[in-house]
Amino acid sequence: MNTRPLARRAGLEGFVTWFGQLEPSDNALPSSAQVLAAAPIDVGLDFTFLPRKRAAAGQVSLACVLVAEHDCEVGLSVGSYRGVAWQAAEQRGATPEGNAEVGIADGSGRLALRSGANVILLRIETAKASGYACLRLDPASGVRVGVPDGASVDLDAGAVPEYAMVNRPGAMEPRAGFAHAGWQAALRKRWMELLGPLPEGLGAITRTIGETESNGYVRREIRMASPLGIEMPAYLLLPKGRSAPGPGVLALHGHGVDAKKNVVGVDDGSAERRANIDRVRYDYGAEMARRGYTVLVPDQRNFGARRDPLSAAGRYTRDACDVQFMRGFMAGLLPAQAEAVEWRAWLDVLAAQPQVDAARLGVLGLSLGGRTTGLCAALFDRVKAAVVSGALNLMRERVLLGQGCIKHMLPGLLGDADLPELYGLAAPRALFFEHGADDGTSPEIFAQEAWRRMRVIYDGAGAPERLGLHVYGGGHVFNGTRALPWLEAQLTA
Ligand SMILES: [Zn+2]
């Protein structure tokens, strides 16, 4: 697979594309013939390397052949996603072939290339099996990446249609100067057609399990019903002392066994909870309640009390959403549709609270909760403002990398539009993204591409000021330092 067209559209040139991944036991410097003969790694990202999926964390070796048109020196830097996902252990390059090693200290260095093929070898210590490593060349180099003799430069040539679709721009990606209103109506129509009719009926609270006093608010454990007749557990956080109806916020959790507890800051003593409390500021639901907002924190499908019993029993370890997607596919059902019905029911419940002004509904979430937030805001006009954390990316990238949850996708949708277009349907309503610079789950190249496309949409809608972004140092964590004040400003305006 080749994503060079995508990189070019993102304005990126001169990045290494073709790697060979070597066996970890292979300590000798490979020849260029060996590197070129090695199968390209399973992703062709212009500068991102993903260790083989589900490979154990540890040392991996990768190599590329850089073909220089003439003797030259180029800058090489390694890694945009340091720390969280991976760290460089030993890094060396050899140039020209078989000669001196080149140190790449602190993630960057200079390579003296000779005319012809040069082998670069990197050994990278991955701290996490799904981590990314990135290798970036000084773009002003006149250097290209070697490909095997006889290999087609167009790696899509002869590929099965689904690969070709992944590499092709979506038919409804907006271009600068596009007519926004017509585009929005057409994409919304397309999305709704694929989603199918959503069953009529309101979501409602069916029972209250219990109530706990907290700092400035009451945390009520409830059960809700959707028009699909499914019982959905949630926390409802009710601020004390609210006399007039105010904003209501839907706070959505990410992946994790019982992740809604993270969102409300409940410490149940589990190792995962401790890790989340220590590592990331995850209690954004509780934080909004402390700030005086009514907050609904539901379990998403497959999580918390809704966890798949087979997953809970350890019968499988993959993302339960993927299993849900497969089951749905076999049953002729689309998780995306059922989830949309649930989001609507959650908004119904929130809007029906006497403390809530239904004209001031907000949504926020991290990771899976971030993507859900963006899609929920796009789908339902009554969402006034939304904060998407840790989900500034593309479905295209998720399927290229062979990772990530695809439960929100619909058959054929990627041929027309990807997440930026769907998120962008919220325009001109207020939408804010926050993104950790070292977020290994959202590679920079795709985050930039997603952002660029949403900017085009909001510009086209005449509302560039309604789209916000905060990029901060850190990984796949909630930040909130700009996002939460922004959300408050939108909901209290
Ligand atoms: Zn998932």
Residues whose N, C-alpha, C, O or C-beta is under 5 A from the ligand:
A	BS01	ZN	D319 C321 C405
